[in-house]
Amino acid sequence: MPKIGILAIQGDVKEHTLVLGEMGVEVVEVRLPDQLEDLDGLIIPGGESTTIIQLIDLYGLRTPLTSKIKLGLPVWGTCAGMIVLAGSLTDERPDPLHLMDIEVSRNAFGAQVDSFETFIVVKHIGEPKIRAVFIRAPIVTKVGKDVEILAKLENDIPVCVKDRNMLATAFHPELTQDTRIHEFFVDLVNKSINSRV
């Protein structure tokens, strides 16, 4: 099984850790640059995007994170993690890592009280539909030509996208009992490991 890091400076760290642990994946909590070494993949969890990005900069993680991801480290951002990975935002702040070829709008559905759940089909995963939990969720407003849209809402808004070694979901798979998106990411990580052998 691969070694997957979880950016553990704020957000749904415990929830992702539990899911991966039940799958038998070795999990490393990442708070400092040297903890990025020897990882096979990384998850940037949901939480508060402005706080996460402020702490990324405070702990000196921006340069090593962007460098490793550009070199091919598989990464998955959930909710706030999608904002962190975005190429650009419709909002003035915060300053994302500018990695995925997507434009993202923060809190696109409104405040916490406007959180909701729905069922969506995710490409490569298929039926039954995934139960998607949206909590102060972002949306993807633009995608680059090489970005694969894996899932949309009924109004055609992309909520799960893949750009090379990067995966992003506007919803929180770690808050449900369905592990299929975690399995999909672990499969991406394993493919990346095998391509280096």
N, CA, C and O of each residue as an XYZ file, in Angstrom:
788
protein
N       0.843     -1.202      0.000
C       0.000      0.000      0.000
C       0.882      1.256      0.000
O       1.969      1.254      0.577
N       0.415      2.310     -0.639
C       1.218      3.533     -0.705
C       1.227      4.303      0.604
O       0.453      4.021      1.519
N       2.126      5.286      0.672
C       2.184      6.196      1.815
C       1.587      7.521      1.366
O       2.126      8.191      0.485
N       0.469      7.892      1.980
C      -0.238      9.105      1.582
C      -0.230     10.107      2.730
O      -0.581      9.777      3.863
N       0.171     11.320      2.421
C       0.172     12.390      3.402
C      -1.162     13.115      3.410
O      -1.850     13.186      2.391
N      -1.520     13.648      4.560
C      -2.685     14.528      4.668
C      -2.190     15.850      5.239
O      -1.588     15.885      6.312
N      -2.446     16.933      4.520
C      -2.046     18.243      5.025
C      -2.836     18.513      6.302
O      -4.043     18.748      6.266
N      -2.133     18.475      7.424
C      -2.804     18.398      8.734
C      -2.707     19.696      9.512
O      -2.455     19.688     10.716
N      -2.909     20.820      8.817
C      -2.808     22.095      9.519
C      -4.178     22.679      9.867
O      -4.275     23.578     10.702
N      -5.235     22.171      9.231
C      -6.597     22.618      9.550
C      -7.566     21.791      8.726
O      -7.231     21.383      7.614
N      -8.760     21.534      9.244
C      -9.786     20.874      8.445
C     -10.015     19.406      8.770
O      -9.700     18.940      9.865
N     -10.577     18.676      7.786
C     -11.052     17.300      7.973
C      -9.927     16.258      7.931
O      -9.993     15.295      7.167
N      -8.915     16.456      8.743
C      -7.752     15.564      8.747
C      -8.130     14.191      9.292
O      -7.827     13.168      8.679
N      -8.791     14.175     10.441
C      -9.138     12.923     11.120
C     -10.035     12.046     10.235
O      -9.857     10.830     10.167
N     -11.002     12.684      9.559
C     -11.956     11.932      8.751
C     -11.259     11.208      7.586
O     -11.542     10.040      7.322
N     -10.347     11.910      6.893
C      -9.591     11.260      5.814
C      -8.674     10.167      6.368
O      -8.527      9.100      5.771
N      -8.067     10.451      7.514
C      -7.159      9.483      8.130
C      -7.886      8.178      8.445
O      -7.351      7.095      8.208
N      -9.099      8.279      8.975
C      -9.873      7.083      9.315
C     -10.214      6.262      8.071
O     -10.093      5.037      8.083
N     -10.640      6.937      6.994
C     -11.002      6.221      5.766
C      -9.783      5.500      5.195
O      -9.852      4.314      4.873
N      -8.671      6.218      5.073
C      -7.462      5.611      4.509
C      -6.938      4.494      5.399
O      -6.469      3.469      4.905
N      -7.018      4.691      6.718
C      -6.562      3.665      7.651
C      -7.343      2.372      7.510
O      -6.774      1.281      7.566
N      -8.661      2.501      7.324
C      -9.503      1.316      7.139
C      -9.185      0.606      5.821
O      -9.436     -0.591      5.678
N      -8.634      1.351      4.865
C      -8.239      0.763      3.586
C      -6.842      0.140      3.643
O      -6.390     -0.479      2.680
N      -6.167      0.312      4.781
C      -4.828     -0.251      4.926
C      -3.714      0.628      4.399
O      -2.582      0.172      4.242
N      -4.031      1.909      4.120
C      -3.036      2.840      3.594
C      -2.232      3.441      4.750
O      -2.788      3.778      5.795
N      -0.925      3.568      4.548
C      -0.086      4.251      5.537
C      -0.314      5.745      5.402
O      -0.177      6.303      4.314
N      -0.668      6.403      6.525
C      -0.997      7.826      6.504
C       0.054      8.616      7.285
O       0.468      8.219      8.374
N       0.475      9.743      6.705
C       1.422     10.645      7.358
C       0.761     12.011      7.476
O       0.285     12.552      6.479
N       0.725     12.575      8.677
C       0.207     13.927      8.847
C       1.315     14.917      8.507
O       2.413     14.852      9.060
N       1.013     15.835      7.589
C       2.011     16.778      7.083
C       1.726     18.173      7.622
O       0.659     18.741      7.392
N       2.703     18.709      8.341
C       2.604     20.086      8.841
C       3.821     20.914      8.458
O       3.749     22.142      8.414
N       4.940     20.249      8.180
C       6.201     20.935      7.886
C       6.791     20.403      6.583
O       6.488     19.278      6.186
N       7.638     21.203      5.903
C       8.169     20.797      4.604
C       8.861     19.442      4.576
O       8.697     18.696      3.610
N       9.637     19.099      5.614
C      10.374     17.829      5.564
C       9.448     16.613      5.638
O       9.859     15.500      5.310
N       8.184     16.826      6.073
C       7.231     15.713      6.131
C       6.646     15.383      4.756
O       5.881     14.428      4.618
N       7.004     16.169      3.745
C       6.581     15.874      2.376
C       7.471     14.824      1.719
O       7.129     14.272      0.673
N       8.607     14.557      2.338
C       9.550     13.608      1.739
C       8.980     12.189      1.765
O       8.291     11.791      2.705
N       9.285     11.448      0.718
C       8.938     10.016      0.617
C       7.442      9.732      0.581
O       7.027      8.604      0.846
N       6.631     10.723      0.260
C       5.198     10.480      0.115
C       4.900      9.990     -1.302
O       5.575     10.368     -2.260
N       3.882      9.148     -1.416
C       3.430      8.693     -2.729
C       2.222      9.497     -3.215
O       1.895      9.469     -4.401
N       1.560     10.214     -2.302
C       0.404     11.028     -2.641
C       0.084     11.954     -1.483
O       0.615     11.792     -0.384
N      -0.787     12.930     -1.731
C      -1.121     13.917     -0.705
C      -2.585     14.315     -0.838
O      -3.094     14.486     -1.946
N      -3.261     14.463      0.309
C      -4.635     14.978      0.344
C      -4.628     16.331      1.048
O      -4.056     16.485      2.127
N      -5.277     17.309      0.413
C      -5.505     18.606      1.055
C      -6.981     18.624      1.442
O      -7.845     18.701      0.568
N      -7.280     18.554      2.733
C      -8.660     18.331      3.168
C      -9.519     19.581      3.136
O      -9.031     20.697      2.962
N     -10.840     19.354      3.313
C     -11.767     20.461      3.476
C     -11.512     21.158      4.799
O     -10.979     20.566      5.736
N     -11.895     22.405      4.862
C     -11.699     23.223      6.052
C     -11.984     24.664      5.670
O     -12.948     24.941      4.956
N     -11.153     25.583      6.140
C     -11.316     27.001      5.825
C     -10.147     27.397      4.929
O      -9.003     27.449      5.380
N     -10.435     27.674      3.668
C      -9.369     27.836      2.674
C      -8.409     28.981      3.002
O      -7.200     28.848      2.812
N      -8.935     30.097      3.487
C      -8.053     31.228      3.812
C      -7.079     30.834      4.920
O      -5.891     31.146      4.846
N      -7.580     30.151      5.939
C      -6.723     29.713      7.045
C      -5.691     28.703      6.559
O      -4.517     28.799      6.916
N      -6.115     27.734      5.749
C      -5.187     26.713      5.251
C      -4.060     27.366      4.463
O      -2.893     27.026      4.657
N      -4.396     28.299      3.576
C      -3.362     28.935      2.753
C      -2.452     29.825      3.601
O      -1.246     29.875      3.361
N      -3.011     30.523      4.583
C      -2.169     31.322      5.488
C      -1.164     30.430      6.222
O       0.001     30.794      6.378
N      -1.628     29.253      6.671
C      -0.739     28.338      7.397
C       0.268     27.670      6.460
O       1.402     27.412      6.861
N      -0.131     27.386      5.217
C       0.828     26.870      4.226
C       1.999     27.846      4.100
O       3.160     27.437      4.089
N       1.683     29.140      4.004
C       2.735     30.151      3.872
C       3.522     30.323      5.175
O       4.744     30.472      5.152
N       2.822     30.301      6.302
C       3.487     30.457      7.606
C       4.490     29.339      7.858
O       5.573     29.588      8.386
N       4.138     28.098      7.481
C       5.000     26.942      7.727
C       5.984     26.677      6.588
O       6.677     25.659      6.593
N       6.048     27.590      5.607
C       7.019     27.438      4.533
C       6.730     26.272      3.601
O       7.652     25.668      3.054
N       5.456     25.953      3.418
C       5.076     24.788      2.619
C       4.801     25.111      1.145
O       4.793     24.203      0.314
N       4.577     26.384      0.807
C       4.121     26.710     -0.553
C       5.110     26.227     -1.623
O       4.713     25.530     -2.556
N       6.381     26.589     -1.496
C       7.352     26.239     -2.539
C       7.568     24.728     -2.641
O       7.491     24.189     -3.745
N       7.837     24.016     -1.528
C       8.019     22.568     -1.667
C       6.757     21.832     -2.132
O       6.851     20.850     -2.869
N       5.588     22.297     -1.708
C       4.330     21.682     -2.153
C       4.162     21.820     -3.666
O       3.933     20.835     -4.367
N       4.278     23.054     -4.159
C       4.076     23.281     -5.588
C       5.135     22.550     -6.404
O       4.840     22.018     -7.474
N       6.354     22.524     -5.908
C       7.438     21.842     -6.622
C       7.155     20.351     -6.756
O       7.268     19.793     -7.848
N       6.788     19.706     -5.655
C       6.539     18.254     -5.680
C       5.338     17.899     -6.553
O       5.363     16.911     -7.287
N       4.287     18.714     -6.465
C       3.090     18.435     -7.265
C       3.386     18.638     -8.751
O       2.929     17.854     -9.583
N       4.146     19.683     -9.091
C       4.520     19.903    -10.492
C       5.401     18.773    -11.016
O       5.384     18.468    -12.208
N       6.162     18.160    -10.132
C       7.018     17.033    -10.528
C       6.249     15.711    -10.608
O       6.811     14.682    -10.983
N       4.942     15.747    -10.249
C       4.114     14.555    -10.455
C       3.515     13.922     -9.221
O       2.820     12.913     -9.338
N       3.758     14.479     -8.024
C       3.147     13.907     -6.816
C       1.633     13.983     -6.936
O       1.092     15.081     -7.068
N       0.919     12.840     -6.896
C      -0.543     12.882     -6.968
C      -1.125     13.610     -5.753
O      -0.712     13.376     -4.618
N      -2.081     14.489     -6.011
C      -2.685     15.267     -4.932
C      -4.186     15.322     -5.155
O      -4.661     15.362     -6.289
N      -4.926     15.323     -4.047
C      -6.386     15.416     -4.096
C      -6.825     16.481     -3.109
O      -6.502     16.413     -1.923
N      -7.563     17.466     -3.606
C      -8.104     18.513     -2.757
C      -9.601     18.370     -2.616
O     -10.309     18.292     -3.621
N     -10.110     18.333     -1.378
C     -11.547     18.256     -1.141
C     -12.041     19.598     -0.606
O     -11.506     20.114      0.375
N     -13.056     20.157     -1.250
C     -13.688     21.408     -0.836
C     -12.657     22.534     -0.732
O     -12.244     23.059     -1.766
N     -12.230     22.923      0.449
C     -11.195     23.954      0.566
C      -9.923     23.546     -0.170
O      -9.199     24.399     -0.683
N      -9.651     22.248     -0.221
C      -8.480     21.761     -0.947
C      -8.559     22.064     -2.433
O      -7.535     22.293     -3.077
N      -9.782     22.067     -2.988
C      -9.974     22.466     -4.386
C      -9.563     23.930     -4.573
O      -8.920     24.276     -5.564
N      -9.932     24.776     -3.625
C      -9.579     26.202     -3.676
C      -8.063     26.365     -3.600
O      -7.487     27.167     -4.335
N      -7.425     25.615     -2.724
C      -5.961     25.686     -2.550
C      -5.241     25.337     -3.853
O      -4.256     25.984     -4.211
N      -5.728     24.316     -4.562
C      -5.071     23.844     -5.779
C      -5.388     24.679     -7.020
O      -4.703     24.560     -8.036
N      -6.411     25.514     -6.948
C      -6.912     26.214     -8.134
C      -5.850     27.053     -8.821
O      -4.939     27.592     -8.193
N      -6.005     27.142    -10.147
C      -5.139     28.039    -10.909
C      -5.482     29.489    -10.641
O      -4.601     30.346    -10.577
N      -6.785     29.759    -10.484
C      -7.242     31.115    -10.172
C      -8.573     31.043     -9.445
O      -9.262     30.023     -9.479
N      -8.927     32.149     -8.781
C     -10.186     32.254     -8.052
C     -10.976     33.440     -8.582
O     -10.397     34.400     -9.092
N     -12.302     33.375     -8.462
C     -13.126     34.537     -8.789
C     -13.038     35.570     -7.663
O     -13.408     36.729     -7.848
N     -12.552     35.145     -6.506
C     -12.420     36.023     -5.343
C     -11.009     36.633     -5.312
O     -10.076     36.082     -5.897
N     -10.867     37.751     -4.641
C      -9.554     38.398     -4.539
C      -8.616     37.632     -3.612
O      -7.403     37.616     -3.821
N      -9.172     37.009     -2.606
C      -8.355     36.270     -1.643
C      -8.961     34.893     -1.424
O     -10.150     34.702     -1.681
N      -8.181     33.935     -0.957
C      -6.735     33.946     -0.718
C      -5.962     33.704     -2.023
O      -6.561     33.611     -3.095
N      -4.659     33.606     -1.928
C      -3.800     33.351     -3.087
C      -3.559     31.846     -3.178
O      -2.793     31.301     -2.383
N      -4.207     31.153     -4.149
C      -4.062     29.694     -4.221
C      -2.670     29.278     -4.703
O      -1.802     30.122     -4.927
N      -2.471     27.976     -4.859
C      -1.169     27.469     -5.309
C      -1.002     27.544     -6.822
O       0.093     27.300     -7.330
N      -2.058     27.874     -7.546
C      -1.990     28.059     -9.010
C      -1.478     26.799     -9.714
O      -0.566     26.869    -10.539
N      -2.064     25.661     -9.385
C      -1.592     24.390     -9.936
C      -2.558     23.769    -10.946
O      -2.137     23.397    -12.041
N      -3.825     23.652    -10.606
C      -4.798     23.059    -11.529
C      -5.286     24.110    -12.522
O      -5.414     25.285    -12.175
N      -5.555     23.691    -13.745
C      -6.012     24.614    -14.772
C      -7.531     24.808    -14.657
O      -8.298     24.492    -15.566
N      -7.925     25.346    -13.492
C      -9.337     25.610    -13.220
C      -9.479     26.958    -12.528
O      -8.570     27.425    -11.841
N     -10.643     27.571    -12.727
C     -11.019     28.756    -11.960
C     -12.108     28.327    -10.978
O     -13.032     27.601    -11.344
N     -11.994     28.777     -9.742
C     -12.896     28.331     -8.683
C     -13.525     29.535     -7.991
O     -12.883     30.567     -7.798
N     -14.792     29.380     -7.624
C     -15.497     30.388     -6.842
C     -15.765     29.827     -5.443
O     -16.375     28.768     -5.300
N     -15.311     30.537     -4.422
C     -15.476     30.086     -3.037
C     -16.921     30.284     -2.568
O     -17.629     31.175     -3.037
N     -17.338     29.422     -1.624
C     -18.652     29.550     -0.974
C     -19.760     29.845     -1.996
O     -20.629     30.686     -1.768
N     -19.704     29.138     -3.113
C     -20.581     29.453     -4.241
C     -22.058     29.200     -3.946
O     -22.929     29.784     -4.591
N     -22.342     28.340     -2.982
C     -23.738     28.013     -2.677
C     -24.283     28.816     -1.501
O     -25.445     28.661     -1.127
N     -23.440     29.678     -0.914
C     -23.895     30.480      0.217
C     -23.240     30.060      1.521
O     -22.167     29.457      1.528
N     -23.892     30.383      2.612
C     -23.342     30.172      3.956
C     -23.539     28.728      4.421
O     -24.074     27.890      3.695
N     -23.096     28.464      5.643
C     -23.176     27.129      6.232
C     -24.605     26.569      6.190
O     -24.803     25.374      5.972
N     -25.586     27.436      6.399
C     -26.982     26.979      6.421
C     -27.454     26.521      5.043
O     -28.472     25.838      4.932
N     -26.727     26.889      4.005
C     -27.087     26.492      2.638
C     -26.388     25.200      2.212
O     -26.440     24.824      1.041
N     -25.740     24.523      3.152
C     -25.110     23.241      2.854
C     -26.192     22.229      2.471
O     -27.336     22.328      2.915
N     -25.809     21.253      1.636
C     -26.811     20.294      1.157
C     -26.138     18.988      0.751
O     -24.914     18.902      0.657
N     -26.964     17.979      0.513
C     -26.490     16.697      0.006
C     -27.263     16.348     -1.261
O     -28.434     16.699     -1.406
N     -26.591     15.651     -2.177
C     -27.263     15.165     -3.371
C     -26.526     13.913     -3.846
O     -25.487     13.553     -3.292
N     -27.054     13.264     -4.850
C     -26.406     12.067     -5.396
C     -25.950     12.360     -6.821
O     -26.715     12.877     -7.636
N     -24.689     12.021     -7.113
C     -24.115     12.327     -8.425
C     -23.410     11.098     -8.997
O     -22.928     10.235     -8.264
N     -23.366     11.048    -10.319
C     -22.585     10.028    -11.008
C     -21.172     10.574    -11.204
O     -20.995     11.684    -11.705
N     -20.179      9.798    -10.811
C     -18.784     10.191    -10.996
C     -18.157      9.288    -12.050
O     -18.154      8.065    -11.911
N     -17.631      9.896    -13.094
C     -16.994      9.167    -14.191
C     -15.884      8.271    -13.643
O     -15.176      8.655    -12.712
N     -15.737      7.101    -14.210
C     -14.769      6.073    -13.809
C     -15.197      5.319    -12.542
O     -14.607      4.296    -12.195
N     -16.222      5.829    -11.859
C     -16.730      5.146    -10.666
C     -18.110      4.576    -10.946
O     -18.398      3.436    -10.583
N     -18.969      5.368    -11.593
C     -20.257      4.861    -12.063
C     -21.299      4.649    -10.983
O     -21.306      5.329     -9.956
N     -22.188      3.681    -11.237
C     -23.312      3.412    -10.338
C     -22.887      2.497     -9.195
O     -21.935      1.736     -9.370
N     -23.536      2.529     -8.042
C     -24.575      3.498     -7.717
C     -24.002      4.908     -7.560
O     -22.794      5.083     -7.401
N     -24.871      5.894     -7.607
C     -24.412      7.278     -7.500
C     -23.714      7.530     -6.167
O     -23.990      6.874     -5.162
N     -22.810      8.491     -6.191
C     -22.084      8.904     -4.986
C     -22.947      9.886     -4.187
O     -23.518     10.819     -4.751
N     -23.036      9.671     -2.885
C     -23.686     10.663     -2.012
C     -22.690     11.788     -1.772
O     -21.642     11.579     -1.162
N     -23.023     12.981     -2.256
C     -22.091     14.111     -2.188
C     -22.580     15.125     -1.161
O     -23.703     15.622     -1.244
N     -21.715     15.423     -0.189
C     -22.032     16.360      0.892
C     -21.328     17.693      0.586
O     -20.100     17.756      0.529
N     -22.113     18.739      0.395
C     -21.588     20.070      0.077
C     -21.752     20.975      1.294
O     -22.872     21.229      1.738
N     -20.621     21.467      1.838
C     -20.635     22.331      3.022
C     -19.872     23.610      2.678
O     -18.651     23.588      2.527
N     -20.597     24.724      2.556
C     -19.982     25.996      2.126
C     -19.047     25.729      0.943
O     -17.895     26.162      0.929
N     -19.562     25.020     -0.026
C     -18.730     24.441     -1.079
C     -18.360     25.435     -2.171
O     -19.111     26.369     -2.453
N     -17.187     25.227     -2.790
C     -16.819     25.989     -3.972
C     -17.433     25.349     -5.218
O     -17.974     24.245     -5.157
N     -17.343     26.049     -6.339
C     -17.674     25.450     -7.626
C     -16.568     25.788     -8.624
O     -15.832     26.760     -8.458
N     -16.473     24.965     -9.656
C     -15.540     25.229    -10.740
C     -16.268     26.078    -11.782
O     -17.298     25.666    -12.316
N     -15.727     27.263    -12.068
C     -16.376     28.178    -13.007
C     -15.745     28.116    -14.400
O     -16.389     28.478    -15.384
N     -14.495     27.662    -14.491
C     -13.847     27.484    -15.796
C     -12.887     26.306    -15.703
O     -12.280     26.074    -14.657
N     -12.750     25.559    -16.805
C     -11.757     24.471    -16.853
C     -10.888     24.634    -18.089
O     -11.359     25.075    -19.137
N      -9.617     24.276    -17.958
C      -8.722     24.282    -19.100
C      -9.021     23.119    -20.031
O      -9.759     22.204    -19.667
N      -8.449     23.149    -21.236
C      -8.806     22.164    -22.260
C      -8.382     20.744    -21.904
O      -8.968     19.784    -22.405
N      -7.381     20.593    -21.052
C      -6.910     19.253    -20.702
C      -7.478     18.743    -19.377
O      -7.111     17.661    -18.920
N      -8.370     19.518    -18.763
C      -8.985     19.116    -17.495
C     -10.160     18.191    -17.787
O     -11.015     18.497    -18.619
N     -10.190     17.051    -17.089
C     -11.280     16.095    -17.252
C     -12.345     16.358    -16.187
O     -12.055     16.345    -14.991
N     -13.565     16.593    -16.628
C     -14.678     16.778    -15.692
C     -15.241     15.403    -15.357
O     -15.737     14.697    -16.235
N     -15.162     15.028    -14.086
C     -15.599     13.699    -13.651
C     -17.032     13.685    -13.131
O     -17.686     12.642    -13.149
N     -17.519     14.819    -12.673
C     -18.893     14.879    -12.154
C     -19.414     16.301    -12.222
O     -18.675     17.270    -12.045
N     -20.729     16.398    -12.487
C     -21.410     17.689    -12.511
C     -22.696     17.586    -11.699
O     -23.234     16.500    -11.484
N     -23.172     18.742    -11.256
C     -24.507     18.813    -10.688
C     -25.520     18.881    -11.830
O     -25.143     19.003    -12.995
N     -26.794     18.801    -11.492
C     -27.837     18.820    -12.517
C     -27.830     20.109    -13.336
O     -28.276     20.122    -14.483
N     -27.315     21.209    -12.738
C     -27.258     22.485    -13.459
C     -25.979     22.622    -14.277
O     -25.631     23.719    -14.715
N     -25.276     21.504    -14.483
C     -24.084     21.441    -15.338
C     -22.833     22.039    -14.701
O     -21.837     22.246    -15.394
N     -22.858     22.319    -13.410
C     -21.680     22.863    -12.726
C     -20.726     21.717    -12.373
O     -21.144     20.761    -11.722
N     -19.441     21.790    -12.791
C     -18.479     20.744    -12.447
C     -18.161     20.761    -10.946
O     -17.898     21.815    -10.367
N     -18.190     19.581    -10.333
C     -17.878     19.486     -8.902
C     -16.809     18.435     -8.605
O     -16.434     18.235     -7.450
N     -16.323     17.767     -9.649
C     -15.204     16.832     -9.490
C     -14.402     16.887    -10.789
O     -14.928     16.611    -11.867
N     -13.127     17.246    -10.675
C     -12.296     17.434    -11.860
C     -10.923     16.803    -11.644
O     -10.458     16.643    -10.515
N     -10.290     16.449    -12.762
C      -8.948     15.855    -12.728
C      -8.076     16.570    -13.752
O      -8.474     16.755    -14.903
N      -6.902     16.962    -13.326
C      -5.932     17.632    -14.191
C      -4.583     16.951    -13.982
O      -3.889     17.215    -13.000
N      -4.222     16.075    -14.914
C      -2.988     15.275    -14.807
C      -2.972     14.494    -13.486
O      -3.812     13.618    -13.278
N      -2.029     14.804    -12.599
C      -1.889     14.076    -11.338
C      -2.728     14.678    -10.211
O      -2.580     14.291     -9.052
N      -3.612     15.628    -10.551
C      -4.363     16.362     -9.529
C      -5.855     16.084     -9.637
O      -6.433     16.133    -10.723
N      -6.467     15.792     -8.499
C      -7.900     15.527     -8.398
C      -8.495     16.546     -7.438
O      -7.870     16.889     -6.435
N      -9.699     17.037     -7.734
C     -10.355     17.969     -6.814
C     -11.846     17.699     -6.785
O     -12.474     17.485     -7.822
N     -12.406     17.711     -5.578
C     -13.842     17.547     -5.389
C     -14.367     18.724     -4.569
O     -13.751     19.132     -3.584
N     -15.522     19.269     -4.992
C     -16.134     20.370     -4.251
C     -16.870     19.871     -3.017
O     -17.262     20.657     -2.155
N     -17.054     18.560     -2.940
C     -17.797     17.939     -1.843
C     -16.855     17.138     -0.945
O     -15.643     17.123     -1.161
N     -17.418     16.478      0.059
C     -16.650     15.825      1.129
C     -16.869     14.306      1.150
O     -17.706     13.834      1.919
N     -16.152     13.531      0.340
C     -16.324     12.070      0.389
C     -15.955     11.456      1.739
O     -16.433     10.375      2.085
N     -15.106     12.145      2.499
C     -14.659     11.604      3.787
C     -15.766     11.616      4.840
O     -15.616     11.007      5.899
N     -16.882     12.306      4.558
C     -17.977     12.397      5.524
C     -19.067     11.361      5.279
O     -20.105     11.386      5.941
N     -18.840     10.450      4.332
C     -19.814      9.389      4.069
C     -19.141      8.032      4.266
O     -17.934      7.954      4.494
N     -19.927      6.979      4.177
C     -19.382      5.626      4.322
C     -18.872      5.065      2.985
O     -18.316      3.968      2.938
N     -19.066      5.826      1.909
C     -18.680      5.382      0.568
C     -17.205      5.711      0.343
O     -16.820      6.880      0.348
N     -16.389      4.687      0.148
C     -14.938      4.897      0.019
C     -14.466      4.918     -1.436
O     -13.261      4.904     -1.684
N     -15.385      4.952     -2.397
C     -14.973      4.758     -3.787
C     -14.098      5.883     -4.341
O     -13.238      5.626     -5.183
N     -14.295      7.108     -3.895
C     -13.423      8.179     -4.408
C     -12.050      8.087     -3.753
O     -11.041      8.369     -4.399
N     -11.996      7.699     -2.487
C     -10.691      7.430     -1.870
C      -9.977      6.292     -2.620
O      -8.774      6.364     -2.872
N     -10.724      5.259     -2.968
C     -10.131      4.147     -3.718
C      -9.632      4.610     -5.084
O      -8.574      4.181     -5.546
N     -10.405      5.491     -5.726
C     -10.002      6.038     -7.018
C      -8.689      6.801     -6.884
O      -7.801      6.664     -7.725
N      -8.562      7.613     -5.817
C      -7.324      8.370     -5.615
C      -6.154      7.437     -5.316
O      -5.059      7.625     -5.847
N      -6.376      6.440     -4.474
C      -5.299      5.486     -4.168
C      -4.863      4.765     -5.443
O      -3.680      4.473     -5.617
N      -5.803      4.481     -6.323
C      -5.460      3.866     -7.608
C      -4.599      4.805     -8.451
O      -3.645      4.360     -9.088
N      -4.925      6.102     -8.461
C      -4.085      7.083     -9.158
C      -2.665      7.092     -8.585
O      -1.683      7.155     -9.324
N      -2.582      7.026     -7.263
C      -1.274      7.012     -6.595
C      -0.492      5.765     -6.993
O       0.694      5.847     -7.312
N      -1.161      4.603     -6.975
C      -0.475      3.354     -7.338
C      -0.002      3.369     -8.786
O       1.076      2.860     -9.092
N      -0.804      3.951     -9.679
C      -0.382      4.069    -11.077
C       0.851      4.955    -11.200
O       1.749      4.685    -11.998
N       0.882      6.020    -10.393
C       2.046      6.914    -10.403
C       3.295      6.182     -9.908
O       4.379      6.350    -10.466
N       3.140      5.369     -8.855
C       4.277      4.598     -8.332
C       4.772      3.626     -9.410
O       5.975      3.527     -9.651
N       3.850      2.915    -10.052
C       4.234      1.913    -11.064
C       4.907      2.547    -12.273
O       5.761      1.928    -12.907
N       4.517      3.799    -12.599
C       5.123      4.463    -13.753
C       6.571      4.877    -13.474
O       7.348      5.117    -14.398
N       6.926      4.958    -12.166
C       8.293      5.342    -11.810
C       9.218      4.136    -11.700
O      10.440      4.287    -11.689
N       8.634      2.933    -11.618
C       9.432      1.713    -11.406
C      10.154      1.332    -12.687
O      10.876      0.335    -12.715
